[in-house]
Amino acid sequence: NLRNLTPNTDRSTEGAATWSPNGAQLAFTSDRTGTNQVFVMNADGTGVRRITFAEKCDRPTWSALNFIAYTIERAGGKDIAITDLSRMEPRILTDGLGSNEQPTVAPNGRHIAFVTSRWGKRQIATVDYPDGKNYRQLTTLGNNTYPNWSPTPGGR
């Protein structure tokens, strides 16, 4: 029963889909407005709504704490931003040092892992949610990309 949830009637490009924690919705990127933005829709493809209004956004990741983290690209570079879905308030979480991208939210929602060049090469780091403090470098060798959390044991 495969079906396209984002019919490409306007030649836009959609991608980077991520499920909500309860499986009822999807977040994804689309350039249907001219530049990549983050959209949310119901799992059946209905109720599509735009949640970002920045220069360019990519790689959304959904949190159990009802926010979506994503990469925001601005003239000054890339940072990690979040949008609180209950208030629809966007906020930049990282501090602009280096290029910060590819966020992934911890199962408990309290930390965000991401790729950063703030220490030279592309390394994986974490930052605390909601305050954007306590940067911790997790890797030190080579160039590292696409961090991901493992599920919480016992589903908690």
C-alpha positions as CSV (number, residue, x, y, z in Angstrom):
1,N,0.0,0.0,0.0
2,L,2.8,2.4,-0.9
3,R,1.6,5.9,-1.6
4,N,3.1,9.4,-2.0
5,L,2.1,11.7,0.8
6,T,3.6,14.8,-0.9
7,P,2.4,14.7,-4.5
8,N,4.9,16.7,-6.5
9,T,2.4,18.9,-8.4
10,D,4.6,22.0,-8.1
11,R,8.0,20.4,-8.9
12,S,9.1,20.9,-5.3
13,T,11.6,18.6,-3.6
14,E,10.7,17.0,-0.3
15,G,12.9,15.0,1.9
16,A,14.5,14.3,5.4
17,A,11.2,12.9,6.8
18,T,11.1,12.0,10.5
19,W,8.3,10.5,12.5
20,S,6.7,12.1,15.5
21,P,7.3,10.0,18.7
22,N,3.7,8.7,18.7
23,G,3.8,7.9,14.9
24,A,0.8,10.2,14.2
25,Q,2.7,12.8,12.3
26,L,5.7,13.4,10.0
27,A,8.1,16.4,9.8
28,F,9.9,16.9,6.5
29,T,11.7,19.5,4.4
30,S,10.3,21.0,1.2
31,D,11.4,23.8,-1.1
32,R,7.8,24.5,-2.2
33,T,8.1,28.0,-0.8
34,G,11.4,28.7,-2.7
35,T,13.9,27.5,-0.1
36,N,14.0,24.4,2.1
37,Q,11.7,24.8,5.1
38,V,10.3,22.3,7.7
39,F,6.7,21.2,7.4
40,V,4.6,18.9,9.6
41,M,1.7,16.7,8.4
42,N,-0.5,13.9,9.7
43,A,0.7,10.4,8.9
44,D,-2.0,10.1,6.2
45,G,-0.7,13.2,4.4
46,T,-3.4,15.6,5.5
47,G,-3.0,18.8,7.6
48,V,0.3,20.0,6.1
49,R,1.6,23.1,7.8
50,R,4.8,25.0,7.6
51,I,6.7,25.5,10.9
52,T,9.8,27.3,9.9
53,F,10.3,30.7,8.2
54,A,14.1,31.0,8.0
55,E,16.5,31.4,5.1
56,K,17.0,27.6,4.8
57,C,16.3,24.6,7.0
58,D,17.2,20.9,6.9
59,R,17.4,17.7,8.8
60,P,14.4,17.9,11.2
61,T,14.3,15.6,14.2
62,W,11.3,15.2,16.5
63,S,11.5,15.2,20.3
64,A,9.3,13.5,22.8
65,L,9.2,16.9,24.6
66,N,7.1,18.4,21.7
67,F,9.8,20.3,19.8
68,I,11.5,19.7,16.5
69,A,15.2,20.4,16.1
70,Y,16.7,21.2,12.7
71,T,19.6,22.8,10.9
72,I,19.1,26.4,10.0
73,E,21.3,27.9,7.4
74,R,21.8,31.7,7.4
75,A,24.3,34.1,5.9
76,G,26.6,33.6,8.9
77,G,26.6,29.8,8.6
78,K,24.7,26.8,10.0
79,D,23.3,26.4,13.5
80,I,20.9,24.1,15.4
81,A,17.5,25.6,15.9
82,I,14.3,24.3,17.6
83,T,10.7,25.0,17.3
84,D,8.4,24.4,20.3
85,L,5.3,22.9,18.7
86,S,2.9,24.0,21.5
87,R,3.9,27.7,21.1
88,M,5.3,27.6,17.6
89,E,8.3,29.6,18.8
90,P,11.6,29.1,17.0
91,R,14.9,29.5,18.8
92,I,18.5,29.1,17.8
93,L,20.2,26.7,20.2
94,T,23.8,26.8,19.2
95,D,26.1,29.8,19.5
96,G,27.3,30.3,15.9
97,L,30.8,28.9,16.4
98,G,31.7,26.7,13.5
99,S,29.2,25.0,11.3
100,N,26.5,23.2,13.3
101,E,24.2,20.7,11.6
102,Q,22.6,17.2,11.5
103,P,20.8,17.3,14.9
104,T,19.4,14.3,16.6
105,V,17.4,14.4,19.8
106,A,18.1,12.1,22.7
107,P,15.2,9.7,23.6
108,N,14.5,11.7,26.8
109,G,14.6,15.0,24.8
110,R,17.1,16.6,27.2
111,H,20.2,16.6,24.8
112,I,20.8,17.2,21.1
113,A,23.7,15.5,19.4
114,F,25.0,17.3,16.2
115,V,27.9,17.7,13.9
116,T,30.1,20.7,14.4
117,S,33.3,22.2,13.1
118,R,33.9,24.4,16.1
119,W,37.0,22.4,17.0
120,G,38.4,22.1,13.5
121,K,37.3,18.9,11.8
122,R,33.7,17.8,11.8
123,Q,33.1,16.3,15.2
124,I,30.0,15.0,17.0
125,A,29.0,17.1,20.1
126,T,26.0,17.4,22.4
127,V,24.2,20.4,23.8
128,D,21.6,20.6,26.5
129,Y,17.9,21.3,25.9
130,P,16.3,23.7,26.6
131,D,19.0,26.2,27.4
132,G,21.6,25.4,24.7
133,K,24.4,25.1,27.3
134,N,27.0,22.5,28.2
135,Y,28.7,21.7,24.8
136,R,30.4,18.3,25.0
137,Q,32.7,17.0,22.3
138,L,32.1,13.3,21.8
139,T,34.5,12.5,19.0
140,T,38.0,13.7,18.4
141,L,39.5,11.8,15.4
142,G,38.8,12.2,11.7
143,N,35.6,13.8,10.3
144,N,32.3,12.4,11.8
145,T,28.8,12.8,10.5
146,Y,25.2,11.7,11.0
147,P,25.0,11.1,14.8
148,N,22.1,9.0,16.1
149,W,20.8,7.9,19.5
150,S,20.0,4.3,20.3
151,P,16.5,3.7,21.8
152,T,16.1,4.0,25.5
153,P,16.2,0.5,27.1
154,G,12.7,-0.4,28.2
155,G,11.2,2.4,26.1
156,R,11.4,5.0,28.8
